Amino acid sequence: MPLTLQIDPQLVEQHEIGLSTLLRSWHHELGMVAGLTDPEDLLLLHIDRLIQSPTGTLSKCQAGINFGWDVQVPVLTAQDCTCTWMTFTVIACIAHLGTAQNGHYQTLLRTFPEVSNVADPSMWMLCDDGRTPHRTLTVPIQFAQGITCMWLCRSDRVEVHKLAPAVPSNETSDADLLTLLATQPDPEP
């Protein structure tokens, strides 16, 4: 069963919201203290992006959800009701791209960092219907603005897929690399 995180109406106008902000808001919602009581290795989060206006109109919050490698999730111990924070890693996301009335879903899967092509490293595979998955290093902005579900794995249990080395679309010569480097701005002004 997913853990539903609601976006605080005060954050609706933000361009980005940290996943840790949503978890802390849930942790302290309505003056209570919430947390996992029996954490499993996998955790499914549902991000509720629908916001109801005072007039009853539903709209979709377009703020991007950002997160680092590790995410801290509150865990309550039954013996003494104390709270500790357990480290999880986001391993997959689903995003709904579009409006509250229509749209399209895409998936992002975490992979082991692949750096065989230094000019084009990757850490995610972006999947979209029947298209070939696309390697990417970061979460695309449009995807982050539509994230509705996230799978987290306990960081001490994470095992991600190792991709085969990237195959360059065409062979690059040393002269091409030197030309590319020559066009880059000087790091020291």
C-alpha positions as CSV (number, residue, x, y, z in Angstrom):
1,M,0.0,0.0,0.0
2,P,1.5,3.4,-0.9
3,L,2.3,6.2,1.5
4,T,0.4,9.2,0.1
5,L,2.2,12.6,0.4
6,Q,0.1,15.6,-0.1
7,I,1.5,18.9,-1.4
8,D,0.9,21.7,1.1
9,P,-1.2,24.4,-0.5
10,Q,1.4,27.0,0.5
11,L,3.9,25.2,-1.8
12,V,1.7,25.0,-4.9
13,E,3.3,28.1,-6.5
14,Q,6.9,26.8,-5.9
15,H,8.9,25.7,-9.0
16,E,10.5,22.8,-7.0
17,I,9.6,20.9,-3.8
18,G,12.1,18.6,-2.1
19,L,10.9,15.1,-1.4
20,S,12.4,15.6,2.1
21,T,10.0,18.6,2.5
22,L,7.0,16.4,1.6
23,L,8.2,13.6,4.0
24,R,8.7,16.1,6.9
25,S,5.3,17.6,6.3
26,W,3.7,14.2,6.4
27,H,5.8,13.4,9.5
28,H,4.3,16.4,11.4
29,E,0.9,16.6,9.7
30,L,-1.8,18.1,11.8
31,G,0.4,18.4,14.9
32,M,0.9,14.6,15.0
33,V,4.1,12.6,14.6
34,A,3.9,10.0,11.8
35,G,6.4,7.5,10.7
36,L,6.9,4.0,9.4
37,T,6.4,1.4,12.2
38,D,7.7,-1.7,10.4
39,P,9.8,-0.5,7.4
40,E,10.1,-3.0,4.5
41,D,13.0,-3.0,2.1
42,L,10.8,-1.3,-0.6
43,L,8.6,1.8,0.0
44,L,6.0,3.1,-2.5
45,L,5.2,6.8,-2.3
46,H,2.2,8.4,-4.0
47,I,2.5,12.2,-4.6
48,D,-1.0,13.7,-4.6
49,R,-0.6,16.5,-7.1
50,L,-4.3,17.5,-7.2
51,I,-5.1,20.7,-5.4
52,Q,-8.7,21.9,-4.7
53,S,-9.3,25.6,-4.8
54,P,-11.7,27.3,-2.3
55,T,-14.3,27.2,-5.2
56,G,-13.9,23.5,-5.6
57,T,-11.9,23.5,-8.8
58,L,-9.2,20.9,-9.1
59,S,-5.8,21.7,-10.6
60,K,-2.6,19.8,-10.9
61,C,0.4,21.2,-9.0
62,Q,3.3,21.5,-11.6
63,A,6.1,21.9,-9.0
64,G,9.1,19.6,-9.8
65,I,9.9,17.1,-7.1
66,N,13.6,17.0,-6.4
67,F,15.6,14.5,-4.4
68,G,19.2,13.5,-3.8
69,W,20.8,10.1,-3.8
70,D,19.6,9.4,-0.3
71,V,16.2,10.2,1.3
72,Q,15.6,10.1,5.0
73,V,12.3,8.5,6.1
74,P,11.0,8.7,9.7
75,V,10.7,5.4,11.5
76,L,8.9,5.1,14.9
77,T,10.0,2.5,17.4
78,A,7.1,0.8,19.2
79,Q,9.0,0.3,22.5
80,D,9.5,3.9,23.4
81,C,7.8,5.9,20.6
82,T,11.0,7.5,19.5
83,C,11.7,8.5,15.9
84,T,14.8,7.6,14.0
85,W,15.4,8.3,10.3
86,M,16.1,5.5,7.9
87,T,18.0,6.1,4.6
88,F,16.3,5.1,1.4
89,T,17.3,5.5,-2.3
90,V,14.8,6.4,-5.1
91,I,15.1,3.6,-7.6
92,A,12.1,4.3,-9.9
93,C,9.5,7.0,-10.6
94,I,6.3,7.4,-12.6
95,A,5.3,10.8,-13.9
96,H,2.0,12.0,-15.4
97,L,2.8,14.5,-18.0
98,G,-0.3,16.7,-18.8
99,T,-3.2,18.3,-17.1
100,A,-5.6,17.0,-14.4
101,Q,-8.0,16.0,-17.2
102,N,-5.6,14.2,-19.7
103,G,-2.0,13.3,-20.2
104,H,0.6,10.6,-20.6
105,Y,2.7,8.5,-18.2
106,Q,6.5,7.9,-18.4
107,T,8.8,5.9,-16.1
108,L,12.3,6.5,-14.9
109,L,14.5,3.7,-13.6
110,R,17.7,4.1,-11.7
111,T,20.8,2.3,-12.9
112,F,24.3,1.9,-11.7
113,P,26.2,5.1,-12.9
114,E,27.5,4.4,-16.4
115,V,30.5,6.6,-17.5
116,S,32.1,4.7,-20.4
117,N,31.3,7.7,-22.5
118,V,32.6,10.6,-20.3
119,A,30.8,13.1,-22.5
120,D,27.4,11.4,-21.9
121,P,27.3,9.7,-18.5
122,S,24.0,8.2,-17.3
123,M,22.3,7.1,-14.1
124,W,18.7,6.7,-15.2
125,M,16.7,5.1,-18.0
126,L,13.7,7.1,-19.2
127,C,11.0,4.7,-20.5
128,D,8.1,5.9,-22.6
129,D,5.6,3.4,-24.3
130,G,7.1,1.5,-27.2
131,R,10.1,3.7,-27.6
132,T,13.7,2.6,-26.9
133,P,14.6,3.6,-23.3
134,H,16.8,6.7,-23.2
135,R,19.8,7.1,-20.9
136,T,20.0,10.2,-18.9
137,L,22.2,11.5,-16.0
138,T,19.6,13.6,-14.3
139,V,15.9,13.6,-13.9
140,P,14.4,15.8,-16.7
141,I,12.6,18.9,-15.5
142,Q,9.3,18.0,-17.3
143,F,9.5,14.6,-15.7
144,A,10.1,16.0,-12.2
145,Q,7.1,18.3,-12.6
146,G,4.8,15.3,-13.1
147,I,6.1,12.7,-10.6
148,T,3.2,10.9,-9.0
149,C,4.8,7.6,-7.8
150,M,8.2,6.8,-6.4
151,W,9.7,3.5,-5.4
152,L,12.4,3.7,-2.7
153,C,14.7,0.9,-1.5
154,R,16.5,0.8,1.8
155,S,19.9,2.2,0.9
156,D,21.7,-0.7,2.6
157,R,19.8,-3.1,0.3
158,V,20.0,-1.3,-3.1
159,E,21.1,-3.3,-6.1
160,V,20.7,-1.5,-9.4
161,H,21.1,-2.8,-12.9
162,K,24.5,-2.2,-14.5
163,L,24.1,-1.0,-18.1
164,A,26.3,-2.1,-20.9
165,P,28.8,0.5,-22.0
166,A,27.3,3.2,-24.1
167,V,27.9,2.7,-27.8
168,P,28.7,6.0,-29.5
169,S,26.5,6.8,-32.5
170,N,29.7,7.5,-34.5
171,E,33.3,7.1,-33.8
172,T,35.0,10.3,-32.5
173,S,38.5,11.0,-33.5
174,D,41.1,12.8,-31.3
175,A,40.8,15.8,-33.6
176,D,37.1,16.0,-33.0
177,L,37.7,15.9,-29.2
178,L,40.3,18.6,-29.4
179,T,38.0,20.8,-31.5
180,L,35.2,20.2,-28.9
181,L,37.6,21.2,-26.1
182,A,38.8,24.3,-27.9
183,T,35.2,25.6,-28.1
184,Q,34.6,25.3,-24.3
185,P,34.9,28.4,-22.2
186,D,38.1,29.0,-20.2
187,P,37.5,27.8,-16.6
188,E,40.0,30.4,-15.4
189,P,39.1,34.0,-16.5
